Amino acid sequence: MNASQVPVDSIQVALESAAKLVAADPALAAEQAERVLKVAPRHPAATLILGAAHRSRGDAEAALAILEPLATARPGWVSAHYELGLAYGVAGRSNDAVAALRRALAISPEMMDAWAALGRHLTALGDTPGADAAYARMLEASAHDPRLADAAAALADDRLPVAERLLLEHLNRFPTDVAAICMLADVPARLRRYADAETLLVQCLELAPGFSTARYNLAQVLLLQHRYPEALREVERLKQANPTNSKTRRLEAVLLERLGEVQRSVEIYRQLLDEAPRDPKLWHSYGHACRTAERRSESVGAYRRAIELAPGFGEGYWGLANLKTFRFAADDVERMRVQLARSDLPIEDRVHFHFALGKALEDAEDYPRSFANYAAGNRLRRSVIVHDAEAVAERVRQTRYLFTREYVDSIRGRGAPAADPIFIVGMPRAGSTLVEQILSSHPAVEGTMELPDIGMIARDLGSRTDSSGVRGYPGILATLDGEELRAFGQRYLEGTRVHRKGGTPCFTDKMTSNWMHVGLIHSILPNAKIIDARRHPMSCCFSVFKQHFGWGNYFSYDLAELGRYYRDYVDLMTHFDQVMPGRVHRVLYERLVDDTETEVRRLLNYCGLPFDEACLRFYETKRTVRTASSEQVRQPIYRDALEQWKHYASWLGPLERALGPVIETHATSG
């Protein structure tokens, strides 16, 4: 039977079947293609499938013998050049592969798979900028690829379960599609499952080392996990490929600031502003860096410039308000009100304007309207975040259940013996920055920052299950032997070493939320010092309520939830006072204000440090401070903030009820 006698539909069905088998069963695909060629010699599609099947089997010589003549005979057929490029790759002929793939892309620039293959071969040839450009085009093409279009639309609409399902289905068929892997990593990243996102991005980069978008995303995921040195290494690799990329340099500036290299961060922002002088967000970031570098006038000027360029940029106003010692003028207040009257103002800008206006009106002693703005800002912010108050309470219950006197006695002597760390825990806005500033004024102590390492260890432990079925943190701690506890302590010491630049015997870790992990700290670092910085619950909580945090502290945007969180904190610290008497040293802010020297001497004595007069002149100590209290700790201790909450007392009923008895017991808690 010749070709004219074979039904066209039968040939088409056979070719479609063979094409589907090229990757899964190339031998069978070749067999089916050859059957078609027997009845339809030189059939182009069958010839292409036969060449692709040989390539899929790893027989580059047989594939090239078929595909080279085919591509020559059909110079305008994109599939022939694409398959030829893949076959050259199997043969190890990367230069020829690049040429063939470029011919394919000249015909069809939207061919995502060809851009991906081109990126791989350019990487192999050492052409990193070329590979980077190819992967960028691949991502552009992915938006038009029908296989990924629905997933991309789902991501854009924040329909994460749909996007995840579509991408996983796609990757089951095309497991090395780096664009799909990169897109899939976006799902856990948005859900703050950063370890899962990291795993996917590392897999992506193993397949495509020159894929700069994936590397940039990996650096961001590492930043979000507070793994700054690792993130900076990825940034350095990005800079080697493209040293002028402004997006990469911005990320570098952020990381350098987090690592305490503030002057270098400021320099990078200044260079970027020379290139993009009308970027309000860049001016805002520069203002933050200048503030940390104690260049206050430049910081104010930068925030002002951001506002000038974008009058609706609420974060610029909050940057000024968050300087704490800054005072808004009347025309500033009016401009904020004008912006808040807009119906099209984005919610994030609206939140910042409300907090900034609340601060301006507080300074003007217009307390009713001040509170109304603080409340509005908190209400809006609470509507877009997730906070599970019961989960916090349950963590406290589990920790209390585990850390009995008997258990504490059983782990005595375990963990890493180092006495270097001084942990300062408690609530935000409770005086922790002041305590850190006092301690870091001592020649034996270096003040670092809010270090994430304890929280990272807790998260890692939370994902464990031991052989007896014990799962999760803190219960998993009871299954660890002395060697494992020492290893975790050593991990903390090694991980925090990058922040220690002064060579002092001791250093501070001011991650206040570590109050949840006092038991973990005691278990892995039994000789570390733990200081609980505490402030009157109404005063502290209201100060937290009027603070818009850059990230975290999601308990703080509702008065009742805030009071419950404070109560849980006190509950757990009281428990540790009972099962580990004297282990935690408490500093009450009010006592520190009333009798500074006595409290400083008590603090230094607990830390095993000799008294030093410099600790009383803490406001003269020059060091980087990144928190909202950075300007306040440059001044002598003042009493003004102690009673400020009372101006708002009539609106704080939900907070007072949630706090309950801890208000009355505060004075005796030290």
BELSULGI-V458769 format. One record per residue. N is the residue number from 1. RES is the residue in one small letter. PHI is phi as a letter, one per 40 degrees, with the letter a starting at -180 (* if undefined). BURIAL is # if it has 24 or more other C-alpha atoms within 12 Angstrom, else .. Layout:
N RES PHI BURIAL
N RES PHI BURIAL
This chain:
1 m * .
2 n c .
3 a c .
4 s c .
5 q c .
6 v c .
7 p d .
8 v d .
9 d c .
10 s c .
11 i c #
12 q c .
13 v c .
14 a c #
15 l c #
16 e c .
17 s c #
18 a c #
19 a c #
20 k c .
21 l c #
22 v d #
23 a c #
24 a c .
25 d a .
26 p c #
27 a c #
28 l c #
29 a c #
30 a c #
31 e c #
32 q c #
33 a c #
34 e c #
35 r c #
36 v c #
37 l c #
38 k c .
39 v c .
40 a b #
41 p d .
42 r g .
43 h c .
44 p c #
45 a c #
46 a c #
47 t c #
48 l c #
49 i c #
50 l c #
51 g c #
52 a c #
53 a c #
54 h c #
55 r c #
56 s c #
57 r c #
58 g g #
59 d c #
60 a c #
61 e c #
62 a c #
63 a c #
64 l c #
65 a c #
66 i c #
67 l c #
68 e c #
69 p c .
70 l c #
71 a c #
72 t c .
73 a c .
74 r b .
75 p c .
76 g c .
77 w c #
78 v c #
79 s c #
80 a c #
81 h c #
82 y c #
83 e c #
84 l c #
85 g c #
86 l c #
87 a c #
88 y c #
89 g c #
90 v c #
91 a c #
92 g g .
93 r b .
94 s c #
95 n c #
96 d c #
97 a c #
98 v d #
99 a c #
100 a c #
101 l c #
102 r c #
103 r c #
104 a c #
105 l c #
106 a c .
107 i c .
108 s b .
109 p c #
110 e c #
111 m c #
112 m d #
113 d c #
114 a c #
115 w c #
116 a c #
117 a c #
118 l c #
119 g c #
120 r c #
121 h c #
122 l c #
123 t c #
124 a c #
125 l c .
126 g g .
127 d c #
128 t c #
129 p c #
130 g c #
131 a c #
132 d d #
133 a c #
134 a c #
135 y c #
136 a c #
137 r c #
138 m c #
139 l c #
140 e c #
141 a c #
142 s c #
143 a c #
144 h b .
145 d c .
146 p d .
147 r c #
148 l b #
149 a d #
150 d c #
151 a c #
152 a c #
153 a c #
154 a c #
155 l c #
156 a c .
157 d c .
158 d g .
159 r c .
160 l c #
161 p c .
162 v c .
163 a d #
164 e c #
165 r c .
166 l c #
167 l c #
168 l c #
169 e c .
170 h c #
171 l c #
172 n c .
173 r c .
174 f b .
175 p c .
176 t b #
177 d c #
178 v c #
179 a c #
180 a c #
181 i c #
182 c c #
183 m c #
184 l c #
185 a c #
186 d c #
187 v c #
188 p c #
189 a c #
190 r c #
191 l c .
192 r g .
193 r c .
194 y c #
195 a c #
196 d c #
197 a c #
198 e c #
199 t d #
200 l c #
201 l c #
202 v c #
203 q d #
204 c d #
205 l c #
206 e c .
207 l c #
208 a a #
209 p d #
210 g c #
211 f c #
212 s c #
213 t c #
214 a c #
215 r c #
216 y c #
217 n c #
218 l c #
219 a c #
220 q c #
221 v c #
222 l c #
223 l c #
224 l c #
225 q c #
226 h g #
227 r c #
228 y c #
229 p c #
230 e c #
231 a c #
232 l c #
233 r c #
234 e c #
235 v c #
236 e c #
237 r c #
238 l c #
239 k c #
240 q c .
241 a c #
242 n a #
243 p c .
244 t b .
245 n c #
246 s c #
247 k c #
248 t c #
249 r c #
250 r c #
251 l c #
252 e c #
253 a c #
254 v c #
255 l c #
256 l c #
257 e c #
258 r c #
259 l c #
260 g g #
261 e c #
262 v c #
263 q c #
264 r c #
265 s c #
266 v c #
267 e c #
268 i c #
269 y c #
270 r c #
271 q c .
272 l c #
273 l c #
274 d c .
275 e c .
276 a b .
277 p c .
278 r b .
279 d c #
280 p c #
281 k c #
282 l c #
283 w c #
284 h c #
285 s c #
286 y c #
287 g c #
288 h c #
289 a c #
290 c c #
291 r c #
292 t c #
293 a c #
294 e g #
295 r b .
296 r c #
297 s c .
298 e c #
299 s c #
300 v d #
301 g c #
302 a c #
303 y c #
304 r c #
305 r c #
306 a c #
307 i c #
308 e c .
309 l c .
310 a a #
311 p d #
312 g c #
313 f c #
314 g c #
315 e c #
316 g c #
317 y c #
318 w c #
319 g d #
320 l c #
321 a c #
322 n c #
323 l c #
324 k g #
325 t c .
326 f c .
327 r b #
328 f c #
329 a c .
330 a c .
331 d c .
332 d c #
333 v c #
334 e c .
335 r c #
336 m c #
337 r c #
338 v c .
339 q c #
340 l c #
341 a c .
342 r c .
343 s c .
344 d b .
345 l c .
346 p d .
347 i c #
348 e c #
349 d c #
350 r c #
351 v d #
352 h c #
353 f c #
354 h c #
355 f c #
356 a c #
357 l c #
358 g d #
359 k c #
360 a c #
361 l c #
362 e c #
363 d c #
364 a c .
365 e g .
366 d c .
367 y c #
368 p d .
369 r c #
370 s c #
371 f c #
372 a d #
373 n c #
374 y d #
375 a c #
376 a c #
377 g c #
378 n c #
379 r c #
380 l c #
381 r c #
382 r c #
383 s c .
384 v b .
385 i b .
386 v b .
387 h b .
388 d b .
389 a c #
390 e c .
391 a c .
392 v c #
393 a c #
394 e c .
395 r c #
396 v c #
397 r c .
398 q c #
399 t c #
400 r c #
401 y c .
402 l c #
403 f c #
404 t c .
405 r d .
406 e c .
407 y c .
408 v d #
409 d c .
410 s c .
411 i b #
412 r d .
413 g g .
414 r c #
415 g g #
416 a c #
417 p c #
418 a d #
419 a b #
420 d c #
421 p c #
422 i b #
423 f c #
424 i b #
425 v b #
426 g h #
427 m c #
428 p c #
429 r g #
430 a b #
431 g h #
432 s c #
433 t c #
434 l c #
435 v c #
436 e c #
437 q c #
438 i c #
439 l c #
440 s c #
441 s c #
442 h c #
443 p c #
444 a c #
445 v b #
446 e b #
447 g c #
448 t b #
449 m a #
450 e c #
451 l c #
452 p c #
453 d c #
454 i c #
455 g c #
456 m c #
457 i c #
458 a c #
459 r c .
460 d c .
461 l c #
462 g c .
463 s c .
464 r c .
465 t b .
466 d c .
467 s c .
468 s c .
469 g g .
470 v c .
471 r b .
472 g g .
473 y b #
474 p c #
475 g d #
476 i c #
477 l d #
478 a c #
479 t c #
480 l c #
481 d c .
482 g d #
483 e c .
484 e c .
485 l c #
486 r c #
487 a c .
488 f c #
489 g c #
490 q c #
491 r c .
492 y c #
493 l c #
494 e c .
495 g c #
496 t c #
497 r c #
498 v c #
499 h c #
500 r c #
501 k b .
502 g c .
503 g g .
504 t c .
505 p c .
506 c b #
507 f a #
508 t c #
509 d b #
510 k b #
511 m c #
512 t c #
513 s c #
514 n c #
515 w d #
516 m c #
517 h b #
518 v d #
519 g c #
520 l c #
521 i d #
522 h c #
523 s c #
524 i c #
525 l b #
526 p c #
527 n b #
528 a c #
529 k c #
530 i b #
531 i b #
532 d b #
533 a c #
534 r b #
535 r b #
536 h d #
537 p d #
538 m c #
539 s c #
540 c c #
541 c c #
542 f c #
543 s c #
544 v c #
545 f c #
546 k c #
547 q b #
548 h c #
549 f c #
550 g c .
551 w a .
552 g g .
553 n f #
554 y c #
555 f c #
556 s c #
557 y b #
558 d a #
559 l c #
560 a c #
561 e c #
562 l c #
563 g c #
564 r c #
565 y c #
566 y d #
567 r c #
568 d c #
569 y c #
570 v c #
571 d d #
572 l c #
573 m c #
574 t c #
575 h c #
576 f c #
577 d d #
578 q c .
579 v c #
580 m b #
581 p d .
582 g g .
583 r c #
584 v b #
585 h c #
586 r b #
587 v b #
588 l c #
589 y d #
590 e c #
591 r c #
592 l c #
593 v c #
594 d c .
595 d a .
596 t d #
597 e c .
598 t c .
599 e c #
600 v c #
601 r c #
602 r c #
603 l c #
604 l c #
605 n c .
606 y c #
607 c c #
608 g g .
609 l b #
610 p c .
611 f c #
612 d b .
613 e d .
614 a c #
615 c c #
616 l c #
617 r b #
618 f d #
619 y c #
620 e c .
621 t c #
622 k c #
623 r a #
624 t c #
625 v b #
626 r b #
627 t c #
628 a c #
629 s c #
630 s d #
631 e c #
632 q c #
633 v c #
634 r c #
635 q b .
636 p d .
637 i c #
638 y b .
639 r c .
640 d d .
641 a c #
642 l c #
643 e b .
644 q d .
645 w c #
646 k c .
647 h c .
648 y b #
649 a d .
650 s c .
651 w b #
652 l b #
653 g d .
654 p d .
655 l c #
656 e c #
657 r c .
658 a c #
659 l c #
660 g g #
661 p c .
662 v c #
663 i c #
664 e c .
665 t c .
666 h d #
667 a c .
668 t b .
669 s c #
670 g c #
